[in-house]
Amino acid sequence: MKIEAKRGIWRMVHAERAALIEDLARLEPGQWETPSLCAGWTVHDVAAHLVDTALTTRIGFVVGLARARFDFDLQNARGVQRERGASPQETLERLRRVASRTTAPPAPLDTRLVEEVVHGEDIRRAVGLVRSYPLEAVVRALRLQARTPESFGGAKETVATVRLTATDADLSIGEGPDATGPALSLLLAVSGRRQAVEELSGPGVGLLAGGA
């Protein structure tokens, strides 16, 4: 990937981090313990996870995964435990300190957009906040999820049986019956967020619902 393209992605990532920090700063302390859309995690947990992923380096990711015996869920759980502060304000301050970082695991750079957009919605939808995401960021994240195997958190197998068609972007991915809706809803649906499936229409929705 060319340097300018990388810079463009990081600009989008940093914009999402800044926007989420602003939203988190508006929350009441009790809202941080609200269950998020990410199963098993509270809003506070998701924020801590985003601190952890922002700190991730290529070597650090590999070492951490090996220590977790190649269990991604365990690795993530340990990251949340490590980066979750004693209070919401402590975690928020940690997020502020890492917001401008440009380190990433050994994976496509667009994974940073998946992290920020999907987890941003995990938090916002749980507490009733709304963000109008830049369409380019959402589309890039959706395209990456569509070519990433389910074993790595993606939806490659899903789009082999369902065609995803965005109503707000020139985007149609996959084979099979259509599932149609906003790109953000499609992204969330293929990322396992069942609530977003209800925002879609078409004969392929039932197949998505089964995997969400």
WOSULHU-V474951 format. One line per field, one symbol per residue. ss: DSSP state (A for helix, B for strand, O for the rest). phi: phi as a letter, one per 40 degrees, with the letter a starting at -180 (. if undefined). psi: psi as a letter, one per 20 degrees, with the letter a starting at -180 (. if undefined). A space follows every 10 residues. Layout:
ss->???
phi->???
psi->???
This chain:
ss->OOAAAAAAAA AAAAAAAAAA AAAAOOOOAA AAAOBOOOOO OBAAAAAAAA AAAAAOOAAA AAAAAAAOOO OAAAAAAAAA AAAOOOOAAA AAAAAAAAOO OOOOOOOOOO AAAAAAAAAA AAAAAAAOOO OOOOAAAAAA AAAAAAAOOA AAOOOOOAAA OBBBBBOOOO OBBOOOBBBB BOAAAAAAAA OOOAAAAOOO BOOOAAAAAA AO
phi->.cdccccccc cccccccccc dcccccccdc ccccdcccdg bcdccccccc ccccccbdcc ccccccccfg bccccccccc ccbcccadcc cccccccbdc cbbaccadcc cccddccccc cdccccbgbb bccdcdcccc ccccdcbbdc cbgbadcccc bbccbccbac aabhbhccbb iddcccdccc cgcddccccb bhcccccccc bc
psi->pqghgghggh ggghhggghh ggghiiqqgh hhjppriopi qrggggghhh gghhiprggh ggghhghjkk ogggggghgg hhiprirhhg ghhhhghihj qlqrrmrqhi hhhggggghg hhgghhjkqp qnqphggggg gghghhjpqh ikjbkghgii ipppopijqm poprpaqqoq aqhghgghgi jjnhhhhijr rriihhhghh i.
